[in-house]
C-alpha cells in the first residue's frame, strides 16, 4: 500500500471494502456485477491517486474545469474518466481527449455535439425518473428516441444513468430506479448506473450495475467545491 492512502485519505481502501460488502449483502432479482465508481469531483488530484491505489481504474468527475486541471495526472495514471455532471455543448471539445464515458446525454443538441467532437464515443443517456425540475435527464418517454438518435449518430449507447430523489429516504428511490432498470432491459443495454452513497442498497436491489460513490469514500467535499 503506498503512502498516498495515508494523510487525508487514510482508510480509503477499508471504506471501499465496506461499500463492496454493502453491495454483496443485497438480495437482488438476478445475479449481476456492480462496479463502484469513485466520484472525485471537488477534490485535488491526490483523491484520484488514492482511488487508483485502492484498486479502482475508473473515476467520476462533474465539473469540466476541475477535470481539465487534472488531465495530465489522469493520463499519467491511465485512469478512465466518466463525466457525470451537467454537460454544456461548449465544453465537449475540451473534454474529448479525457472522457471515456459520457454519462449525462439527455437532449438531442448535446448528443449531436458529442457525436461531432468524439465520433464513436461511449455514452449513457441520463433519465430523470423523479420529475424533479432541478435535475438533468430526459423524461422516461424520451429514452427510445434518444437511443435511436444516438445510434444513428454513430455513438455507442452503453446504458442509462439516473439519480434518486433529493432529500428523501432510500425507499423513495425504488420506483424511479425500477423505471430506469426496465428501460435498460427494454433497450437491451448493458449499464444501469444508479445509486450513490445514501441509496446504494436500494439501487442494487433494483438492478444497478454501477454505483457512484463520493462522500462515503472521500468524506465531505472541500467547502470551495460545494
Backbone torsions as a table, in degrees:
resi	resn	phi	psi	omega
1	UNK	NA	129.1	-176.1
2	UNK	-83.8	166.7	-178.1
3	UNK	-67.0	-13.0	-179.2
4	UNK	-69.1	-16.1	174.2
5	UNK	-88.5	7.9	170.9
6	UNK	-93.6	-162.5	176.7
7	UNK	59.9	-139.2	-173.1
8	UNK	-67.1	-18.6	179.9
9	UNK	-110.1	23.5	176.0
10	UNK	-57.8	133.3	178.6
11	UNK	86.9	5.4	-179.1
12	UNK	-61.3	-38.9	179.6
13	UNK	-64.0	-36.5	177.0
14	UNK	-68.5	-38.7	178.3
15	UNK	-66.6	-36.4	175.4
16	UNK	-63.2	-40.6	178.3
17	UNK	-63.8	-36.9	177.2
18	UNK	-63.6	-44.0	178.7
19	UNK	-62.7	-43.0	178.9
20	UNK	-64.1	-34.4	176.4
21	UNK	-68.8	-38.0	175.9
22	UNK	-60.1	-42.8	179.4
23	UNK	-64.5	-45.7	-177.0
24	UNK	-63.3	-27.4	-176.7
25	UNK	-80.0	-9.6	-175.3
26	UNK	-81.4	130.3	170.8
27	UNK	-77.0	129.0	-175.4
28	UNK	-126.4	155.3	-174.2
29	UNK	-66.7	-23.1	176.6
30	UNK	-153.0	154.2	-176.9
31	UNK	-74.9	126.4	178.7
32	UNK	-156.5	149.4	177.6
33	UNK	-77.2	149.1	178.0
34	UNK	-127.4	120.6	-180.0
35	UNK	-92.9	136.7	175.1
36	UNK	-94.1	121.2	177.8
37	UNK	-104.0	108.0	177.0
38	UNK	-67.9	129.6	-179.8
39	UNK	-99.0	111.1	-172.9
40	UNK	-102.7	15.0	-179.5
41	UNK	-58.5	138.9	175.8
42	UNK	82.1	-11.1	178.9
43	UNK	-99.5	157.4	175.3
44	UNK	-70.9	173.7	-176.2
45	UNK	-61.0	-22.5	-179.2
46	UNK	-65.7	-19.6	174.4
47	UNK	-67.7	-39.5	177.0
48	UNK	-66.2	-42.6	177.8
49	UNK	-59.4	-42.9	-180.0
50	UNK	-65.2	-40.0	178.3
51	UNK	-62.8	-42.2	178.1
52	UNK	-63.9	-42.7	178.7
53	UNK	-63.2	-28.0	178.7
54	UNK	-82.7	-1.8	175.6
55	UNK	107.4	2.0	-179.6
56	UNK	-84.2	145.0	179.9
57	UNK	-120.5	2.1	178.7
58	UNK	-138.6	141.9	174.0
59	UNK	-130.5	159.9	176.5
60	UNK	-110.1	136.3	178.5
61	UNK	-130.3	144.7	-175.7
62	UNK	-105.8	-29.9	-168.4
63	UNK	-114.7	128.5	-175.1
64	UNK	-59.8	-49.1	-176.4
65	UNK	-66.0	-39.1	177.2
66	UNK	-60.9	-44.5	-179.6
67	UNK	-65.4	-43.1	-179.7
68	UNK	-60.4	-34.4	179.9
69	UNK	-68.9	-17.8	-179.1
70	UNK	-104.8	6.4	-171.2
71	UNK	-58.8	-44.7	-178.1
72	UNK	-63.9	-42.3	178.5
73	UNK	-63.0	-44.7	-179.8
74	UNK	-59.4	-43.0	178.9
75	UNK	-64.5	-42.4	-179.0
76	UNK	-64.6	-39.0	-178.6
77	UNK	-79.2	-19.2	-177.5
78	UNK	70.0	28.9	-178.4
79	UNK	-89.6	142.2	176.8
80	UNK	-83.5	146.3	-177.5
81	UNK	-121.2	127.7	169.4
82	UNK	-100.3	126.9	175.4
83	UNK	-90.2	115.7	-171.7
84	UNK	-117.4	8.3	179.3
85	UNK	-97.5	176.1	176.5
86	UNK	-60.7	129.2	-173.1
87	UNK	-105.7	123.5	176.9
88	UNK	-101.7	140.9	-176.4
89	UNK	-56.4	-37.3	-175.8
90	UNK	-74.8	-5.2	178.1
91	UNK	-99.7	-15.8	-174.0
92	UNK	-59.3	-47.5	-176.8
93	UNK	-57.5	-36.7	-178.4
94	UNK	-71.5	-23.2	-171.6
95	UNK	-102.6	-5.0	-170.2
96	UNK	-61.2	-29.5	-178.3
97	UNK	-87.3	-1.5	-176.4
98	UNK	-112.7	-40.0	-171.7
99	UNK	-83.1	131.5	177.4
100	UNK	-101.4	-21.8	178.2
101	UNK	-145.9	119.8	178.9
102	UNK	-91.6	112.0	-167.7
103	UNK	-100.1	-1.1	-172.0
104	UNK	-126.7	40.5	174.6
105	UNK	-75.9	116.1	-175.0
106	UNK	-138.4	6.6	-179.9
107	UNK	-157.8	158.4	-174.4
108	UNK	-62.5	-39.2	-176.2
109	UNK	-62.3	-42.2	-179.1
110	UNK	-74.4	-34.0	175.3
111	UNK	-59.0	-47.6	-178.9
112	UNK	-64.7	-37.2	-179.7
113	UNK	-67.4	-42.2	177.3
114	UNK	-64.2	-42.8	178.7
115	UNK	-61.7	-36.3	179.9
116	UNK	-70.7	-45.0	-173.8
117	UNK	-87.0	-26.5	-176.3
118	UNK	-136.9	69.8	-177.7
119	UNK	-53.9	134.5	179.3
120	UNK	77.2	12.0	-177.8
121	UNK	-63.6	152.3	175.3
122	UNK	-87.0	133.3	-175.5
123	UNK	-137.8	155.2	164.5
124	UNK	-116.0	143.2	173.2
125	UNK	-92.0	126.7	179.0
126	UNK	-85.7	130.5	-177.9
127	UNK	-114.8	130.7	173.5
128	UNK	-96.5	95.2	-177.1
129	UNK	-96.4	-0.5	-180.0
130	UNK	-99.4	-16.6	-178.6
131	UNK	77.4	10.3	-179.9
132	UNK	-78.0	125.2	-173.5
133	UNK	-67.6	-24.5	-178.0
134	UNK	-79.5	-7.4	-178.4
135	UNK	-97.2	145.9	172.1
136	UNK	-76.2	174.7	178.0
137	UNK	116.4	149.6	176.9
138	UNK	-84.0	162.7	173.3
139	UNK	-68.2	145.5	178.8
140	UNK	-51.4	-33.6	-179.1
141	UNK	-70.1	-14.1	-179.3
142	UNK	-93.3	-4.9	-175.1
143	UNK	-61.7	-46.1	-175.9
144	UNK	-57.6	-44.3	-179.5
145	UNK	-64.6	-41.9	-179.9
146	UNK	-67.8	-37.3	175.8
147	UNK	-60.4	-46.1	179.1
148	UNK	-63.4	-44.5	-178.3
149	UNK	-65.7	-40.1	179.2
150	UNK	-65.0	-42.4	177.7
151	UNK	-63.0	-42.7	179.5
152	UNK	-64.9	-29.1	179.7
153	UNK	-83.0	-1.6	177.8
154	UNK	87.8	9.8	177.0
155	UNK	-82.5	155.3	177.9
156	UNK	-98.7	109.0	-177.9
157	UNK	-86.0	104.7	-177.2
158	UNK	-83.5	-29.3	-176.6
159	UNK	170.5	-158.5	-178.0
160	UNK	-124.4	154.1	176.8
161	UNK	-131.0	143.9	175.1
162	UNK	-148.6	164.5	178.0
163	UNK	-123.6	134.6	180.0
164	UNK	-69.5	172.3	-177.7
165	UNK	-64.6	142.1	-178.8
166	UNK	-80.2	135.0	173.8
167	UNK	71.1	20.0	-179.1
168	UNK	-118.3	157.6	176.0
169	UNK	-66.0	157.9	-177.9
170	UNK	-53.4	-33.2	-178.6
171	UNK	-60.2	-27.3	-179.4
172	UNK	-69.0	-16.2	-179.8
173	UNK	-85.3	-9.3	-173.8
174	UNK	-56.8	-53.6	-175.3
175	UNK	-63.9	-47.7	175.8
176	UNK	-57.2	-41.2	179.3
177	UNK	-65.9	-40.2	178.3
178	UNK	-63.3	-38.4	178.7
179	UNK	-61.1	-46.3	-177.3
180	UNK	-69.7	-40.0	177.7
181	UNK	-61.2	-39.9	178.7
182	UNK	-63.3	-37.2	177.9
183	UNK	-68.9	-37.5	175.0
184	UNK	-59.0	-45.6	179.6
185	UNK	-66.6	-42.4	-178.6
186	UNK	-58.5	-39.7	-176.9
187	UNK	-97.2	7.5	175.2
188	UNK	54.6	49.6	179.9
189	UNK	-97.9	164.7	-174.5
190	UNK	-95.5	-41.2	-171.9
191	UNK	-101.7	130.8	172.1
192	UNK	-123.3	95.7	-173.6
193	UNK	-95.7	104.8	179.3
194	UNK	-158.2	145.9	-178.3
195	UNK	109.4	132.8	176.1
196	UNK	-130.2	-168.7	-171.0
197	UNK	-50.9	-39.7	-173.2
198	UNK	-87.0	-14.6	-176.4
199	UNK	-132.8	32.3	-178.9
200	UNK	-57.1	-49.9	-174.7
201	UNK	-61.7	-43.8	179.8
202	UNK	-63.0	-41.5	-179.7
203	UNK	-62.7	-45.8	-179.1
204	UNK	-66.0	-40.6	177.5
205	UNK	-58.9	-34.1	-178.2
206	UNK	-87.6	-1.7	174.0
207	UNK	109.6	17.8	177.5
208	UNK	-64.4	143.4	173.8
209	UNK	-111.0	-6.9	175.6
210	UNK	-143.2	133.6	171.4
211	UNK	-119.0	141.2	-176.2
212	UNK	-106.0	115.6	-169.5
213	UNK	-123.9	121.6	177.6
214	UNK	-114.0	-74.1	-172.5
215	UNK	-62.9	-34.1	-179.5
216	UNK	-68.0	-17.9	176.7
217	UNK	-100.3	-48.4	-169.2
218	UNK	-103.6	-9.8	-174.6
219	UNK	85.7	-174.5	-178.8
220	UNK	-61.1	142.6	175.8
221	UNK	-68.8	151.7	174.7
222	UNK	-54.8	144.3	-177.1
223	UNK	-55.4	-37.6	-178.1
224	UNK	-65.0	-17.6	-177.4
225	UNK	-97.5	-5.4	-176.0
226	UNK	-90.9	NA	NA
